[in-house]
Amino acid sequence: MNPSTRHIDRRRFLKTSAAGAAGLWVGFHLPGPLASIAADEVAAMPFALNAWVHVGTDDLITIFIDKSEMGQGILTGLAMIAAEELDCDWKKVRTEFAPAEKVYVNPWFGVQSTGASSATRTSWNPLRKAGAAARMMLIEAAAQKWGVDNSECRAENSVIMHAASGRRASYGSLAKAAAKLPIPADVPLKDSKQYRIVGKPTKRLDTRLKVSGAAEYGIDVRLPGMLYAVVARCPVFGGKLASFDATKAKAVPGVKHVIEISNGIAVVADNTWTAMEGRRALEVKWDEGPNATASSASISKLFAEKAAQPGYVARKEGDVEAALGRAAKTIEAVYEVPFLAHATMEPQNCTAYVHGDRCDVWAPTQAQTNAQNTAAAAAGLKPEAVFIHTTFLGGGFGRRFEVDYVREAVEISKAVGAPAKVTWSREDDFQHDYYRTASYARFTAGLDADGWPVAWSNRIACPSIMARFGPLKNNFDSRSVEICDSIPYAIPNILVDYQQAEAGIPIGFWRSVGASQNGFFLESFIDEVAAAGNKDPYELRRRLLAKSPRHLAVLEKAAQESAWSKPLPAGRFRGIATVTSYFGFVAQVIEISLNRQKRELKVDRVICALDCGRPVNPSSLEAQVQSCVVYGLTAALRSSITIERGRVQQNNFDDHPVLRIQEMPAVEVHIMPSELPPTGAGEFTVPPVAPALCNAIFAAIGKRVRRLPISPEDLA
């Protein structure tokens, strides 16, 4: 088998590159934070700049993927970008995950990582230029071989051709000669009219690997002499170990070690099940700390108290207080959402091997640099002595941007002197997550005599995601108000402020981050404004977005495809929502059937129009939208994390359920044509789902849903 993707050890990567591996290596230096890398440091690296493309003498094209593949299709999309400019035979393309290196730093974050829908956006130009540079070098090699001018040769489908003489040479036959040429400093890129790969629906390169079981996820890693570990952690956030007795745990056959680590107590055995049995036998006393009395009710009360006080002003236009005083009508509403788990299909896991002056880490991570630095600190080594082997990820959604599971594996391996894999149970995953934050939003709007909004006030109270990374200036976190502080509607008087309200629950980056809950808040309340002014919710948005052409275009497209102006069959209802986030524009119309007597809701159809710049792989885009709809509907209809006595009450998918296949609606995806650079799509189509659904419920029963998840009582 010749898999399309395999993993590469950094030392082997550097060694083979330095030795002049047969073929052509091409790199391109990224802008941004990479500009700070000293020229002599780059020159000292055993490979030319950073290797993105390798053309082998066997005609195989290897494209190095520096982003994490977690099901979103980025492995294929990034390969398509480079292959397009390279003019190669797509059937001969394979990929490898790149090691953790400075040259692969994501310029948005200053670290090597995958998130915020940045993978395609930040890779678009570097990979195009790397592919184009390789093509030019191959053309130059052929021209020199034939004694002709470069301009007389052209590349097509992994072949260089000289039209005048009819001569042809494969990329593989030219690779060695091309490798001796200097990398061109300035490379002309294709006109989009010439594209034959980018923009075409393309089958994913990793499908065969996943269907056959050959794809290696973190949980699949096996090493000679490896031990298996699970960790007992304090059930209350912020608590710590008081004491433990390992006698009974060590008596379980197969248990090798019971050790204290920074995050709790690790039970290490000859297989994962035995380690779990040992953990069950472990006798532990915890110091539960100050959060032992926290509950969902107390947290909600804290948010409400904070929201009653003025906060840091995130946006101010006009004079809201005066406009509200003059308004013909005012409306108020409070919205609230719970904490949410990421619920990745693959639980958290990591394999580490600390041996001598080196540490190897095999991890399904979204954050290679953070994983490398964390492992280095845990192992007592320098970061350059840590080698990160990125595996496939069984879902990420922001959870694998964290590195807690990496630290655990490294600490355990160092303590036992052997390769160690730490595996989280499903219960561990739900009860020790970095959750999507709970949030509370208070709105007031003023309408004029004709029913059009003249004032908009919005205060948000919630914990800060960014506070754990360093002090916040004025206690303000822009993530907490994201999209609410950039409300696109043309309302003359706007005030948006924020009250930081820390609840003692660890929070992190959840798919679309602040936009996930704020989209629900914003697009639900603008629907309330439309109803209060006796306006059609689509027409009100349309008028208020008149000066936002891309936003307006997706709104009109969604309305058109849903036949918004035409009545639905009896018993069917619809709602609309439109959001811009992560440089993407999206509008959705959701159609539902509702049996009010039985309190039964069925989501029948989702119409989604999106503008994400130039689409690289429309097939992946459609799958991404479907995934976002599932994620958004799950959050709206099913899931919540509740706290009692400082503990998460949910354990598994039975009490934190996700949407089932029989509940999945028909999803229609309409991609707007664009010549603009591509953005991502994994984040920005989540936020409109919940408000479009709740707006459809209002259309059905005239009742607003202002708190998620939707309950049977909301449908009565």
BELGIWO-V996254 format. One record per pair of residues at least 12 apart in sequence whose ideal C-beta (glycine too) atoms are under 6 Angstrom apart, sorted by sequence separation. I is the first residue (numbers start at 1). GAP is how many residues later the second one is. D is the distance in Angstrom with one decimal. If there is no record, write none. Layout:
i: <I/I>
gap: <GAP/GAP>
d: <D/D>
//
This chain:
i: <52/100/246/256/267/484/51/65/158/256/350/409/444/464/466/576/591/79/108/139/148/255/361/372/408/465/541/591/107/254/443/574/575/63/79/106/139/146/254/359/372/464/590/371/442/481/574/608/639/142/249/462/480/589/63/441/572/573/638/29/75/135/254/359/368/460/588/27/139/146/244/440/460/538/572/27/138/359/476/571/587/25/27/255/439/555/606/27/586/634/27/252/354/437/475/634/25/252/437/458/538/585/633/26/61/142/358/359/360/361/362/364/562/18/357/584/17/25/53/249/252/364/374/378/551/558/630/17/65/233/366/23/24/61/233/375/379/554/558/14/23/60/61/62/63/64/65/66/142/232/249/371/374/378/402/482/483/554/555/23/59/138/141/231/232/248/249/370/374/378/482/554/17/23/62/64/366/367/479/480/484/551/22/231/365/366/371/375/379/456/479/483/550/138/141/364/464/141/229/230/66/245/453/454/455/456/457/458/459/460/461/484/538/629/229/462/463/537/138/244/461/463/137/140/227/228/626/243/465/77/85/228/242/363/137/228/242/463/625/74/78/82/86/230/242/562/68/81/85/229/230/561/67/81/85/228/232/239/240/622/82/86/87/136/239/346/78/82/86/230/239/345/558/133/232/239/345/621/133/136/238/344/558/67/232/234/236/557/50/238/133/237/490/523/632/636/132/236/342/344/350/489/554/631/236/350/615/633/132/342/348/352/554/624/628/632/636/129/352/624/628/632/350/354/606/353/354/488/519/605/614/621/625/629/128/352/550/604/605/606/607/608/609/611/613/603/616/488/613/613/614/37/613/353/515/613/612/87/89/352/87/89/612/640/88/351/437/34/638/33/350/434/435/636/637/637/33/349/434/436/636/32/348/453/30/33/53/347/52/439/347/441/53/347/443/451/451/445/451/13/447/8/10/341/4/5/6/7/342/341/584/30/339/340/583/28/483/586/339/586/338/584/588/28/582/28/337/582/586/590/581/590/26/336/588/592/596/335/402/590/594/26/26/334/401/579/561/579/333/59/84/398/577/332/398/59/84/557/599/58/83/84/331/397/577/601/57/577/55/330/576/599/80/575/599/57/80/329/327/55/327/328/511/575/328/575/324/574/323/573/575/573/219/327/573/76/76/217/75/219/221/73/75/218/323/324/323/307/307/320/303/320/221/218/263/218/266/217/268/311/261/24/272/23/307/24/307/24/306/259/303/257/312/312/314/524/519/523/527/519/315/323/516/520/524/314/512/516/520/515/218/320/217/318/319/512/216/217/318/320/511/512/215/217/231/317/315/316/337/315/314/229/314/313/314/312/311/312/335/311/311/227/229/333/225/226/227/228/229/306/226/306/333/223/303/233/302/4/5/331/299/3/435/294/3/291/431/430/430/427/426/430/115/114/113/113/112/112/111/238/237/100/237/237/100/115/100/97/340/68/340/341/340/338/339/341/69/70/68/70/70/296/296/295/294/295/294/292/291/335/336/337/10/7/236/236/235/202/201/198/201/117/80/80/77/77/77/73/124/124/120/121/121/120/117/117/117/72>
gap: <12/12/12/12/12/12/13/13/13/13/13/13/13/13/13/13/13/14/14/14/14/14/14/14/14/14/14/14/15/15/15/15/15/16/16/16/16/16/16/16/16/16/16/17/17/17/17/17/17/18/18/18/18/18/19/19/19/19/19/20/20/20/20/20/20/20/20/21/21/21/21/21/21/21/21/22/22/22/22/22/22/23/23/23/23/23/23/24/24/24/25/25/25/25/25/25/26/26/26/26/26/26/26/27/27/27/27/27/27/27/27/27/27/28/28/28/29/29/29/29/29/29/29/29/29/29/29/30/30/30/30/31/31/31/31/31/31/31/31/32/32/32/32/32/32/32/32/32/32/32/32/32/32/32/32/32/32/32/32/33/33/33/33/33/33/33/33/33/33/33/33/33/34/34/34/34/34/34/34/34/34/34/35/35/35/35/35/35/35/35/35/35/35/36/36/36/36/37/37/37/38/38/38/38/38/38/38/38/38/38/38/38/38/38/39/39/39/39/40/40/40/40/41/41/41/41/41/42/42/43/43/43/43/43/44/44/44/44/44/45/45/45/45/45/45/45/46/46/46/46/46/46/47/47/47/47/47/47/47/47/48/48/48/48/48/48/49/49/49/49/49/49/49/50/50/50/50/50/51/51/51/51/51/52/52/52/52/52/53/53/54/54/54/54/54/54/55/55/55/55/55/55/55/55/56/56/56/56/57/57/57/57/57/57/57/57/57/58/58/58/58/58/59/59/59/60/60/60/60/60/60/60/60/60/61/61/61/61/61/61/61/61/61/61/61/62/62/63/63/64/64/65/65/66/66/66/67/68/68/68/69/69/69/69/70/70/70/71/71/72/72/72/72/72/72/73/74/74/74/74/74/75/76/76/77/77/77/77/78/78/79/80/81/82/82/82/83/84/84/86/86/88/89/89/90/90/90/90/91/92/95/96/96/96/96/98/98/98/99/99/100/100/100/101/101/102/102/102/102/102/103/103/104/104/104/104/105/106/106/106/106/107/108/108/108/108/109/109/110/111/111/111/111/112/112/113/113/113/113/114/114/114/114/114/114/114/115/115/116/116/116/116/117/117/117/118/118/118/119/120/120/120/120/120/121/121/122/122/123/123/124/126/127/127/127/128/129/129/130/130/130/131/131/131/131/131/132/133/135/135/137/137/141/145/145/146/146/147/148/148/150/151/151/152/152/154/154/155/155/156/158/159/162/164/167/167/168/168/168/169/170/170/170/170/170/171/171/171/171/172/173/173/174/174/174/174/175/175/175/175/175/175/177/177/177/177/179/179/180/181/182/183/183/184/184/185/186/186/186/187/188/191/191/192/193/193/193/193/193/193/195/195/195/196/198/199/199/201/201/201/204/206/206/210/211/213/217/220/221/224/226/226/251/252/253/254/256/257/258/266/267/268/268/269/272/286/288/293/295/298/299/300/301/302/302/315/323/323/325/325/326/346/347/348/349/349/352/354/355/371/371/371/377/382/410/411/412/415/417/418/418/465/536/537/539/540/543/547/553/554/558/558/559/560/563/565/566/610>
d: <5.5/5.8/3.8/5.1/4.7/5.5/5.9/5.5/4.6/5.8/4.6/4.5/4.3/3.8/5.8/5.1/4.8/5.6/5.9/5.0/6.0/4.7/5.0/4.8/4.8/4.9/5.8/4.2/5.6/4.8/5.4/5.6/5.5/4.6/5.3/5.7/5.9/5.8/4.6/5.5/5.2/6.0/5.3/5.4/4.8/5.1/4.6/5.3/5.2/4.0/5.7/5.4/5.6/4.4/4.9/5.1/5.8/5.5/4.5/5.2/5.5/5.0/3.8/4.4/5.0/6.0/4.9/5.4/5.8/5.9/5.6/4.7/5.3/5.1/5.8/3.5/5.7/5.6/5.9/5.6/5.1/5.8/4.2/4.1/3.8/4.8/5.3/5.1/4.4/4.7/5.6/5.1/4.8/5.2/4.4/4.7/4.8/4.5/5.2/5.6/5.4/4.3/5.2/4.5/4.9/5.1/5.5/4.7/4.9/5.3/4.5/5.1/3.9/3.4/5.8/4.6/5.9/5.5/5.7/4.3/5.6/4.1/4.3/5.1/5.6/3.9/5.2/3.5/5.1/5.9/5.1/5.5/4.2/5.4/4.1/5.7/5.3/4.9/5.1/4.6/5.2/5.5/4.8/5.5/5.2/5.5/5.6/4.2/5.6/5.0/4.6/5.1/5.3/3.9/5.2/3.8/4.9/5.9/4.4/4.4/5.6/5.7/4.4/4.9/4.6/4.1/4.3/5.0/5.2/5.1/5.4/4.3/6.0/5.5/5.9/4.4/4.3/5.0/5.8/5.7/4.7/5.2/4.8/5.1/5.4/4.6/4.8/4.7/5.7/4.8/4.6/5.0/4.8/5.2/4.1/5.9/5.3/4.0/5.0/5.7/3.8/4.2/5.0/6.0/4.3/4.9/4.8/4.8/5.2/5.3/4.3/5.5/5.4/5.3/4.6/5.9/5.1/5.7/5.0/4.5/4.6/5.4/4.3/5.6/5.1/5.7/5.0/4.9/5.6/5.8/4.8/5.3/4.3/5.6/5.0/4.5/5.8/5.4/4.8/4.7/5.3/4.3/3.9/4.5/4.5/4.5/4.1/4.3/3.2/5.6/5.3/5.0/4.4/5.9/4.1/5.2/5.3/5.2/5.1/4.6/5.8/5.3/5.5/5.2/5.8/2.4/6.0/4.1/5.3/5.2/4.4/4.7/5.5/5.6/5.7/4.3/4.8/5.9/5.5/5.8/4.5/3.5/4.2/4.2/5.8/4.7/4.2/3.7/3.3/4.6/4.9/5.4/5.0/3.9/4.7/4.0/4.1/5.5/4.7/5.6/4.7/3.9/4.3/5.6/5.3/5.0/5.3/5.9/5.5/3.7/4.2/3.9/5.4/4.3/4.0/2.7/5.4/5.5/4.4/5.5/4.6/5.9/3.9/4.7/5.3/5.6/4.3/5.1/4.5/5.5/5.4/5.3/5.0/5.9/5.5/4.3/5.3/5.6/4.9/4.7/4.9/5.4/4.4/4.1/5.1/4.3/5.4/5.5/4.2/5.3/4.7/5.7/4.4/4.1/4.0/4.9/4.7/4.2/5.0/6.0/5.7/4.0/5.1/5.5/4.6/4.2/4.3/5.7/5.8/5.7/5.7/4.9/5.4/5.7/5.8/5.6/5.9/4.7/2.9/3.3/6.0/3.1/4.3/5.1/5.8/4.5/5.1/4.4/3.9/4.8/5.9/4.2/4.9/4.6/4.6/2.7/5.4/5.1/5.8/5.4/5.0/4.7/3.4/5.2/4.7/4.7/5.7/5.6/6.0/4.8/5.0/5.4/4.2/3.9/4.0/4.9/5.2/5.7/4.7/5.0/5.2/3.8/4.3/4.6/4.6/4.4/5.4/4.4/5.8/4.2/4.6/5.1/5.2/5.1/4.6/4.7/6.0/4.5/5.8/5.2/4.6/5.1/4.3/5.3/5.3/4.4/5.7/4.9/5.0/5.6/5.9/3.4/4.0/4.9/5.2/3.7/4.4/5.6/4.2/5.7/5.5/4.5/5.4/4.4/4.0/5.8/4.9/4.0/5.2/5.1/5.9/4.4/5.1/4.8/6.0/5.1/5.7/4.5/3.0/4.7/5.9/5.6/5.8/2.9/4.4/3.3/4.4/5.2/5.5/5.1/5.8/4.4/5.6/6.0/4.0/4.6/4.8/5.7/6.0/4.9/4.4/5.6/5.5/4.8/5.2/4.8/3.7/5.4/4.8/5.0/3.6/5.1/4.4/5.7/5.6/3.6/5.0/6.0/5.7/5.9/4.4/4.7/5.1/4.2/5.3/4.5/4.1/4.5/4.0/5.0/4.5/5.3/5.0/4.1/4.8/4.6/2.6/3.5/4.6/5.9/4.6/4.0/5.6/4.2/5.6/4.1/4.3/5.8/5.1/4.6/4.6/4.7/5.5/5.2/6.0/4.3/5.3/4.8/3.5/4.1/5.5/5.5/5.1/5.2/5.6/4.5/6.0/5.4/4.5/4.3/4.7/5.0/6.0/4.9/5.6/5.9/4.0/5.2/4.7/4.7/3.8/5.3/5.5/5.8/5.5/4.2/5.0/5.4/4.6/4.0/6.0/4.3/5.9/4.2/5.2/5.5/5.5/4.2/5.8/4.8/4.6/5.7/5.6/5.6/5.9/4.1/4.5/5.2/5.9/4.8/5.0/5.8/5.7/4.8/5.9/4.4/4.2/4.5/3.7/5.8/5.8/4.0/5.8/6.0/4.6/5.5/3.9/4.6/5.9/5.0/5.8/5.6/6.0/3.8/3.9/5.8/5.7/3.6/5.6/5.9/3.7/4.6/4.9/5.5/5.6/5.2/4.7/4.5/4.3/4.8/4.7/4.9/4.7/5.4/3.8/6.0/5.0/5.0/4.9/5.5/4.2/4.3/5.7/6.0/4.8/5.0/5.8/3.5/5.4/5.8/4.9/5.2/6.0/5.6/2.4/5.3/4.3/4.9>
//
